Amino acid sequence: MVAPAYRTADATVSAYNAAAVTLSDSTELLPTRALYIGGDGDLKVTMAYGAEVTFVGLNAGSILPIQVLKCWETDSTATNIVALY
């Protein structure tokens, strides 16, 4: 059995790729290593293990070292988000 991406040892190393995130209530991402927040606001995400959580009051320029599968449009006001892989 192959371990999910978020459970592998290399999920702890630095990012090797990046992509702009379009907030969506339906589109899933590949599991991220982190998210870069370009513009202030709140961000609702689905974590790699399935929990939904809203990070409130994020500052522009922040890097969240979290593994997520989805960045929701609903309840999110942060902008210019970049997924780090």
Secondary structure, DSSP 8 states (H G I E B T S, - for coil): ----GGGSGGGGS----EEE----SS------SEEEEEESEEEEEEETTS-EEEEEEE-TTEEE---EEEE-STT---EEEEEE-
